[in-house]
Amino acid sequence: MQLNDWTLWASAQEVIKRCGVKAPEYASAQIAEAQTAGDDASARTWREIAQRIDQLMDERTGRPLDKQ
């Protein structure tokens, strides 16, 4: 099942809220875990979430944009 765009953005924001500056690392770990399990759909979903996390975080500081 593929998540809609709104749900992907909400998921990215929730990961940032819970993990802070480590949100990209968390998403990467989820991608790796899904790939190891052979779950391509979950890996694809986590890649989509990771892309949104990157867009929501300031690349210079790694901090969420709303915390600056």
N, C-alpha and C positions, 0 to 999 in steps of 0.2 A: 504494500500500500504506500502510495506516495503522498506526502503531506502537502497541503496547500501553502502558498507563499506566506500568508499571514501566520500560520502555525510555525513555519520555519523561522520567521523573524522573532516570534514570541519565544521560541525555544532558545534562540541565540541570546536574547536578552536575559532569559532565566539563567542560562549557564554563566553569563557575565555577572549577574547578581550573586550567584552562589560561589563562583570561583575567582572573581575579580581578575587580577592580572594573569592568573594561571588559566583563564578560560581557553585560550588557544591550545595550551598543552592538554587540557582535559579533552577537548574535541579531537585532537590528534590521537590520544589514547583510545578514545571510543572508536575511531576509524580503524586503528590497528587491531583492536579486539574483534570488531565485526569481520575484518578481513581474515583474521586467524580462524575464526569460526566458520568461514565460508559464507557469511551472510552478506551478499553483495548489495541487497536492498538497503540494509541498515548502514553499510559503509557509504553508500551513495547519499543517504539522508544526512549522515553526519558530515560528509563533505559539504553539502549544501548549508548546513548549520555553521560549519567552520568558516565558510566564505562570508556569511553574514556577521559572524563574530569579528572577523577581520575588518569588515566595513564599519562596525559599530565602535571599534577601539581605535584609539589614536596610535598610529604606527611609531611615532616618535617616543612615546613614553610607555606604551603598552597598557595605559590606563583607559577605562571606559570614558568616552567623551563627556558624559554627564557628570563625571567626577573631577573635571578640570576647571 
